[in-house]
Amino acid sequence: MTARSDASRRQAASPGADAGPSGRRVFFALWPDRETAGLLSGWARHAHAAFGGRIMRADTLHLTLAFLGSVPHDRVAELAALLDEAELTGGTLRLDRYGRFRGPQIVWAGPSASPPWLEAMHGWLWRALARRGFDRPEEPFRPHVSLLRRAAPGDPAILPPPRPLDWTPRRCVLAASAPRPDGSFYEILAESALRGPGPGVQRE
């Protein structure tokens, strides 16, 4: 079931120090353990040598499942409670390539193919959010972990292929972001432990 601390419950129910006057910028994501984040930081440093830009701090690395933007304070606790409903089944994700979003100048790490368990989790989450009035984005889901921001122009294909990283996420989180001069600060408001592969399914 859900792995949430009393502190997480209090954070989700309160605006927080970095909240705006009308709401908080929140998103659901898979959050890596320290070892995985450290390995991805190595990918980021390698890409930075070719493209420059700003390297994402290890403590900010994550794979976004649903970005909701600014959400009124009185709905943040409702979103945290969604994770109490969830029995999410995880698995292993092989990160094996660099990619780039040209508009926001982001270089990222991602999989050549998105595994079925990740697609199922993403679909369950957006169906649950749709029942709460949130609109699913039209663009297709492209799982990735942002490594660099404000990167110089260039094709990540020029980089030698990275050594594949098999990541088995252990938790899905609801997080809030607040921009700062040295980059965004992320606060985890609530989290749910992921079940191991097996007969379990995402509950509707």
Number of C-alpha atoms within 10 A of each C-alpha: 13 19 15 17 12 9 11 17 16 14 19 26 17 14 19 15 8 16 17 15 9 11 16 23 21 23 21 25 21 22 24 23 17 12 11 18 19 16 12 23 20 15 19 24 17 15 24 19 10 16 20 17 18 17 19 19 17 20 15 19 23 20 20 22 24 18 16 17 13 17 17 16 20 14 15 24 19 13 21 24 17 18 23 15 15 22 19 26 21 27 18 16 21 16 22 16 21 26 18 23 12 14 7 10 17 20 29 22 24 23 20 13 12 16 14 12 18 18 15 15 21 18 16 18 22 17 16 17 17 12 9 13 9 12 12 16 11 6 6 7 14 14 21 21 25 24 30 26 21 16 22 16 13 13 14 17 11 9 13 11 11 15 10 12 18 14 16 17 20 19 19 27 25 28 24 27 19 16 11 9 6 8 14 14 16 18 19 18 25 29 26 23 20 21 19 15 13 9 7 12 17 17 13 10
